[in-house]
Amino acid sequence: MKVQKNTVDLLPKLKSMALADRAVFEKGMKAFVSFVQAYAKHECNLIFRLKDLDFASLARGFGLLRMPRMPELRGKQFPDFLPVDVSTDSIPFKDKIREKQRQKLLEQQRKEKTENEGRRKFIKNKAWSKQKAKKEKKKKRSEKRKREEGSDIEDEDMEELLNDTRLLKKFKKGKITEEELEKGLLTSGTRSVETADLGISDLEDDC
């Protein structure tokens, strides 16, 4: 820029230039960030105190269209700075070659973003389906185990009851002594053991 005689209109001109050419917009942003970081990283922080900077006035001085995203500004409010009501992503480069490269990069970024979102959604749905199937499988396995355990217990109880009934019948008929009855009741868990101990066949038991 040529030296401006009338500085009153300088800032509006800078903003207009930044809106018309992305190169100017990016230069202003980089200059602001460099200035702030020079304060933040300076060894003599007693003199160059970051907290004393007027960020809003500084941003206006650099002709910024919006505040940049940087750690030093995180959580701060700037009521004295009014950003432009324009999406800065839409500001083009005056240089057609640079703008073509930027558009190509933006298209690639949009494509990658769409692919990543689709991939995340697919993985999420797949993981959810897999987790659901795993839960269903675990549930069925648990139910099957419960049924099997319940069936085993029921069969064992029934077998023990039948054996005890047989022993009592034998005792009443005088086929076994009281001692043999007590012994049979204690060992009634296994039918083969009972019949072996008592020396009586299954055919006789049913008689």
Disulfide bonds with the S-S distance in Angstrom:
none
